[in-house]
Amino acid sequence: MPRTLYLVRHGQTTWNEDGRIQGQTDIGLSQAGKQEAEELARWLERQSFDAVVASDLSRARETARLLVPGAEVQTLPELRELHFGQWEGRTLAEVRTADRANWSLWMRNPFEHAPPGGETLLQLADRIDRVLDAVHSFDGDKILLVTHQTPIQIILCRLLDLNPRNYWKLVVSTGSLTVVQLYGDVAALNLFNFRPLSLCQALELP
């Protein structure tokens, strides 16, 4: 029987709504973010999980508790978003204008160049490798990981043997669910970036 990873990106925050870089700044869920998590919880309510694991940042922990009320939520700092250092709290437009040289270096090679005071994508990928090693030690076959956009992108690259330099092509929305099944060393993507609210809006449902 395969082991199944349910990967959820946290719900929206006010900084998401304002287009601000969050990184490891600890911002809680907005009302819209809570609604995203509650809507996804309705789709998951018949699902049972053997482990519920979240980034230790509050927006991920809050999302996990809304998804699986009453569950024990383990926290892993390794599941945090990329640390954007001095860029956190700014919009992309502000960073491009105020720190053009570092922005250009980071855009060309984020695996070797970090935002000032932040970390490289290689450092994040090393964290994610430790998470994936830890997953193998969890009891049970259904694991819920609640984390952030870049960790989910890197997890998918690692598990699906994708070039990690193409991570940015995997758009992971707030409040979305991605499901990967693990057959030993082989992984299969079963669901990607599913958002119940977007589906309801597309079908013009209340």
Summary of the structure (lengths in Angstrom):
residues: 206
radius of gyration: 16.8
end to end distance: 37.7
largest distance: 52.1
contacts: 671
relative contact order: 0.21
helix: 44%
strand: 18%
